[in-house]
Amino acid sequence: MKTIREVSVTTGAPSLSRSLRQGGDFDSSVKSYNSRMCQIPSLVLIGLIVLTSSTFAQQSQPAKPTSNVPIALPKASLWNRYSFQFQATGDHGPYRWRVVNGVLPRGVNLREDGELSGEIVDQGQSNFTIAEIDRGGKQKQQNCVLATETALATLWSKHAEVNGQRIDGSIKVSNNTGRDFDLTFVVLAVNDIGRATAIGYQHLPLKQNTKDLELPFGDTLSSGNYVVHVDVVGEEPQSNMIFRSRLVAGKMGISTGP
C-alpha cells in the first residue's frame, strides 16, 4: 500500500495532491510539480513586459491637435508691426511654445514665451500648428490661421445714382499698410454701345494707415443707360508693388439730355 503525503499548495497552482491520489509515484510527481511551478514566474514576467511595453507605447504617441478647427488670429497689416500673445490653457507651468507644423509668415517669429511678433512683408494667409508644452513635456497642439488685411480697401460711401442729368456718388478708400501709396482714382460711365465717359479722376498720395478717405465723383451725361466703373490703383514705390480695387454700379438710365 502506497503512503500519501499531504502537501500544502496555493489555490490556482498545479495540484500535487491530486497527482498523488491518482496513483503517481511521489518523487516523480514532485519533480513534475516543481517543473510546472517554475513556469509560472516566467509567464508573469512575460505579462509584465507586455503590459509595460503597451503603456510606454501609449505615452510615446505624439500629441494630437486639441481641435481640428483652426483658430483665426487677429489680422496683420502689411509693413506694420504685429504682436499676439498666446495664453497658457493649463496650470502646469512654466510653459513654452513652438511651431510644429506649417510655416509662419515671412518676417514673423514665435518666441518660447508664446509671443508671436514681427513685421508682415507678404500678403496672404498662413496656416500653421503650434504646441503648448508644460514643465513635464506634455503638449497641447492648436491649428492657427494668420491672414493679412486687404492692403487697399474700397467701399461705397454713396452708391452711384442718377440725379437729374447727372450720375453722382462717392467711395471710401483705406490704406491698411505701413507705407504710403501713390493713388490713382478713375470713374467711368459706360453706355450701351461701349462709349466711356470719365465722371471722376484724382491722383494723390494716400498716407500709411489711412482709414476711410472719402473720394466723390459725378458729372453730367447725355441720355442713355450707363454702368459705372470705379477703379482705384495704389502704387508702393519701395517694394514696386501695385494694389488694385474695383467697384461697379449696375445699369442706370438718363432719359433726357442737356
C-alpha positions in Angstrom: 0.0 0.0 0.0 1.4 3.4 -1.1 1.7 6.3 1.5 0.1 9.5 0.6 1.9 12.6 1.9 -0.1 15.7 2.3 1.4 18.8 0.6 0.1 22.3 1.0 -0.4 24.1 -2.3 -1.6 27.5 -3.3 -5.0 27.7 -4.8 -4.8 28.0 -8.6 -1.3 26.3 -8.7 -0.9 22.7 -10.2 -2.3 20.2 -7.6 0.4 17.8 -6.3 -2.2 16.1 -4.0 -4.4 15.3 -7.0 -1.5 13.8 -8.8 -0.6 11.6 -5.9 -4.2 10.5 -5.3 -4.3 9.4 -8.9 -1.6 6.8 -8.1 1.5 8.7 -9.2 5.0 8.0 -7.7 5.8 10.6 -5.1 9.3 11.6 -6.3 8.1 11.7 -10.0 5.0 13.8 -9.0 7.1 16.3 -7.0 9.6 16.7 -9.9 6.6 17.3 -12.3 5.0 19.7 -9.9 8.2 21.7 -9.4 8.7 21.9 -13.1 5.3 23.3 -13.7 5.6 25.8 -10.8 8.8 27.1 -12.2 6.9 28.1 -15.4 4.6 30.5 -13.5 7.1 33.3 -12.8 8.1 33.2 -16.4 4.6 33.7 -17.6 4.0 36.5 -15.0 7.3 38.2 -16.2 6.2 38.0 -19.8 2.8 39.5 -18.9 4.5 42.4 -17.1 6.8 43.1 -20.1 3.9 43.2 -22.5 1.9 45.5 -20.2 4.9 47.8 -19.7 5.6 47.9 -23.4 2.0 48.8 -24.1 2.0 51.6 -21.5 5.2 53.0 -22.9 3.9 53.0 -26.4 0.8 54.9 -25.4 2.9 57.5 -23.6 5.2 57.9 -26.6 2.5 58.8 -29.0 2.8 62.3 -30.5 0.4 64.9 -29.2 -2.8 65.4 -31.2 -4.3 68.8 -32.0 -6.8 69.9 -29.4 -9.2 70.9 -32.3 -9.4 70.2 -36.0 -10.9 73.6 -36.4 -8.1 76.3 -36.7 -8.4 79.5 -34.7 -8.2 82.7 -36.6 -5.7 85.0 -35.1 -6.2 88.8 -35.2 -5.3 90.0 -38.7 -2.0 91.6 -39.5 -1.4 94.5 -41.8 1.4 94.7 -44.4 4.6 96.5 -43.3 3.2 97.2 -39.8 4.5 95.5 -36.6 2.4 92.6 -35.5 2.2 91.2 -31.9 0.0 88.4 -30.4 0.5 86.6 -27.1 -0.6 83.0 -26.8 -2.0 82.2 -23.3 -1.5 79.0 -21.3 -4.5 76.7 -21.1 -3.3 74.7 -18.1 -1.8 75.1 -14.6 1.4 73.1 -15.0 3.7 76.0 -16.0 6.1 77.4 -16.9 5.0 76.8 -20.5 6.9 77.2 -23.7 5.6 77.4 -27.3 6.9 76.3 -30.7 5.7 75.7 -34.2 5.4 72.0 -35.0 3.8 72.2 -38.5 3.3 74.7 -41.3 5.2 77.9 -41.8 4.9 81.4 -40.2 4.5 84.4 -42.4 7.9 85.8 -43.6 9.1 88.4 -41.1 7.2 86.9 -38.1 8.6 84.7 -35.3 7.2 82.7 -32.3 9.2 83.1 -29.1 9.3 80.4 -26.5 7.2 82.6 -24.1 4.3 82.5 -26.7 4.7 85.9 -28.3 4.1 85.9 -32.0 5.6 89.1 -33.4 7.3 90.7 -36.3 6.6 92.8 -39.5 4.5 91.2 -42.2 6.1 91.6 -45.6 3.8 89.5 -47.8 0.1 89.5 -48.4 -1.9 86.4 -48.0 -2.8 83.7 -45.4 -0.5 81.4 -43.3 -1.6 78.1 -41.8 0.5 76.6 -39.0 0.3 74.4 -35.8 1.7 75.5 -32.5 2.5 73.3 -29.5 2.0 74.5 -25.9 4.4 72.4 -23.8 4.2 72.3 -20.0 7.0 71.7 -17.5 6.6 67.9 -17.7 6.9 67.9 -21.5 3.2 67.3 -22.2 1.9 69.0 -25.3 -1.3 70.6 -26.5 -1.4 71.5 -30.1 -3.6 74.0 -31.9 -4.0 74.8 -35.6 -3.8 78.5 -36.4 -4.6 80.9 -39.3 -2.9 84.3 -39.7 -4.2 86.5 -42.5 -3.3 90.0 -43.7 -5.8 92.8 -44.1 -6.6 93.9 -47.6 -3.9 96.4 -48.4 -6.0 98.8 -50.5 -9.7 98.6 -49.4 -12.6 100.4 -51.1 -16.3 100.6 -50.4 -19.3 102.7 -51.4 -19.9 105.8 -49.3 -22.7 107.0 -51.5 -23.7 104.5 -54.2 -23.7 105.8 -57.7 -27.1 107.1 -58.7 -28.9 109.3 -61.3 -29.5 112.8 -60.2 -31.4 114.6 -63.0 -29.0 114.5 -65.9 -26.0 113.6 -63.7 -24.6 110.4 -62.1 -23.1 111.1 -58.7 -21.6 109.1 -55.9 -18.6 108.7 -53.6 -16.4 105.9 -52.2 -14.2 105.4 -49.1 -10.6 104.3 -49.5 -8.3 102.8 -46.9 -4.6 102.1 -46.9 -4.2 99.2 -44.5 -0.4 99.1 -44.6 2.6 100.8 -43.0 3.7 102.6 -46.2 2.4 105.4 -48.3 0.7 104.8 -51.7 0.7 106.8 -54.9 -3.0 106.6 -55.5 -4.9 107.0 -58.8 -8.7 107.1 -58.8 -10.7 106.9 -62.1 -14.5 106.6 -62.6 -16.0 105.8 -66.0 -19.7 105.7 -67.0 -20.0 103.2 -69.9 -23.1 103.4 -72.1 -24.9 100.6 -74.1 -22.6 101.0 -77.2 -19.4 100.8 -75.0 -18.6 104.5 -75.0 -16.9 105.5 -71.8 -17.1 109.0 -70.2 -14.9 110.0 -67.3 -17.0 111.3 -64.4 -14.3 111.2 -61.8 -10.5 111.4 -61.5 -7.9 112.1 -58.8 -4.2 111.5 -58.4 -3.0 111.9 -54.8 -0.7 110.4 -52.0 -2.5 108.0 -49.7 -0.7 108.0 -46.4 0.0 104.8 -44.5 -2.8 103.5 -42.2 -5.3 106.0 -43.7 -8.9 104.8 -43.0 -12.0 105.7 -45.0 -10.8 108.7 -47.0 -13.8 109.8 -49.0 -13.5 110.5 -52.8 -16.6 111.9 -54.5 -17.3 111.8 -58.3 -20.0 112.9 -60.7 -20.8 114.7 -64.0 -23.5 115.4 -66.5 -24.2 112.8 -69.1 -26.2 112.5 -72.3 -29.3 110.3 -72.4 -28.8 106.6 -72.3 -28.1 103.7 -70.0 -24.9 103.5 -68.0 -22.8 101.2 -66.0 -20.4 102.9 -63.6 -16.9 101.5 -63.1 -14.8 102.8 -60.2 -11.1 101.8 -60.4 -8.5 102.6 -57.7 -4.8 101.8 -58.0 -2.2 102.2 -55.3 1.5 102.0 -56.0 4.0 101.4 -53.3 7.4 102.7 -54.6 9.7 101.0 -52.1 8.6 97.4 -53.0 7.3 98.3 -56.5 4.0 96.6 -55.5 0.7 97.7 -57.1 -2.6 97.2 -55.4 -5.9 97.4 -57.3 -9.6 97.7 -56.3 -12.8 98.0 -58.4 -16.4 98.8 -57.7 -19.2 98.5 -60.2 -22.7 100.1 -60.1 -25.3 98.4 -62.2 -27.1 99.8 -65.2 -28.9 103.1 -64.7 -30.7 105.3 -67.2 -30.7 109.0 -68.0 -33.8 109.8 -70.0 -33.2 113.4 -71.2 -30.1 115.1 -72.5 -28.8 118.6 -71.7 
